[in-house]
Amino acid sequence: MADHRGLGRLGWAFGAVTAAVLLSAAVVVVTSQADQGPNAGAAQFVAAAMQSASAHDFANLFHPR
């Protein structure tokens, strides 16, 4: 039978490593986004109205025949 105390410690160790990696990745993403500054004019959104917007046409977008 496995040593439950040892497996528990191993689980906590893996959990701590996982948490450290996730937190450091989050810090890297946030700092890289903060360094770029605001890009208000970089993205332009274009809205186009469909001529026929029935439920059947909408379903055909996802299940074309």
N, C-alpha and C positions, 0 to 999 in steps of 0.2 A: 504494500500500500504506500502511496506517496506521502511525503512529509508535508502536511498541510501548512505548517508554519513557514516552511521554506518557500512553498508555492505562493503563499500570501505575500511574503517579502518580495519575491520576484515580480508578482503582479503590481505591487506598489512601485517598484523600481521602473518597470516598463511604463506605468502610468505617469510617473514623474518625468521620464524622458519624453513621453508623448506630449505632455503639457508644456514642457520647455520648448520643444520644437514648434508647437502651434503658437505659443506666445511670441517667440522670436520671429516667426513668419509674419504674424500680424503686425509686429513693430516695423518690420522691413517694408511691408506694403503701405502702411500708414505714412511712414517717413518718405517713401518714394513719391507717394501722391502729394504730400505736403510740399515737397521740393519742386514739383512741377508748376505749382501756382494755378490760379484760376484760368480756365480756357473757355471763356464765355462765347467767343466767336468761332471756336474750332468745329463745333458740331452744328449742322443745320438740319432741322427736321422738316420734312416735306409731307404734308397731308394731302392725300388724293381721295376724292369721293368716288365711290363706285356707282355706276349707272343703275345697276340693279342689285340691291342688297337684301335679297330674300334669304330665308333660312336654307333653301335648297342650294343657292349659289355659294353660301358660306360653307356648307357641308362639302361641296365639290372641291373646295380649296384643299381639304385634307384627305379626301378620298376620290381622286380623279378616276374617271372610267375610260 
